[in-house]
């Protein structure tokens, strides 16, 4: 029953609010390497210990000494304040779910569900529309209300093989689902006091848009984890472009609607390289670099005729940690770990109008700690991330604070539960 409860917890959807920059989704706004990695600013591809289990580097699972179940959640607070846009939102969702199996001393297998981003946002903006009327240029005030939401989820099957004490390789097969939805209302103010009393007239002047994009496809990946020396480690991964099916729907309240189905759609691949260095038995530091290349068609059919240029997503992340002991012993988990990190991330930000084309840059500071629950039970990883996002083509700055919580349970816990059932 405990396992079922954790499974249900890990599949909770977002219940409210979110980032103004996250819902499209493009780029990778959320850190997917695990909560320990979040506490390192997102770095950690080269982690070399039995609790590494970096979600992006399948080869990192080679150091596991037993079966491990991972389940995590995240929450966040996002605040935007500008001349004509302001909003504060909260977000709560699942961060990751993984089951790692210790098949052999040299071969490990993992099954996982990892979200890239799951968020929604509501924004209000007042603007003025000008047009040429009978008496010259006329102006109308309207309110633009937008509700965006989106998600991107990878269902993964990972494999890790230990070639030697200095080299391990990994392989991944995955299924990607991507969803983006916009509900947009242009609410025009009444032309005169008499019209203000006629709701039917006012509703006829408002414009409603409903846009939906869906993508489903498969991708594969390769990874490695190397230890050239006792202190130096190198981690890397490469994910192929996802090939699959784009579906698009658009509805406008004037009766216009259309849909498309593109069976030759795609989403971009990515790669990352990380270096780790163990300064002493207890102190280690990590640096990661990640990159994605986005082509116009990979944003989806709604963007293909907008003249967008090829653009990249890019991230540099670094962190350091003090290891009280991140190992799994025969008796379970032991000792506390502390870590801190910083990150710079750049991702594409695309909206339907060409004026909304650009990049979002994010700078973040993170702090993390790992706490052993008890021997033969597991370890809890927590991390706080604080930072700001800004857009290159829009006068918007977003401040955010995120909290991550993750539980790793060792096979000794499962064995103990089995003994209880037999008793």
Secondary structure, DSSP 4 states (H G I P E B T S, - for coil): -HHHHHHHHHTPPP-S---TTTTT--S--S--S-HHHHHTTT--TT--STT---TT-GGGGGG-SS-EEEEEEEEEEEEEE-SS-EEEEEEEEEEEEEEEE--SSSEEEEEEEEEEEEEEEEEEEEEEEEEEETTEEEEEEEEEEEEEEEEEEEEEEEEEEEEETTEEEEEEEEEEEEEEEEEEEEEEPPSSHHHHT-HHHHHHH-EEEEEEEEEEEEEEEEEEEE-SSSSEEEEEEEEPPEEEEEEEEEEETTS-EEEEEEEEEEE--EEEEEEEEESSSSEEEEEEEEEEEE-GGGG-GGGTTTTPPPEEEEEEEEEEEEES---EETTEE-S-EEEEEEEEEEEEE--SSGGG-EEEEEEEEEEEEEEEEETTTEEEEEEEEEEEEEESSS--EEEEEEEEEEEEEEHHHHHHHHHHHH-
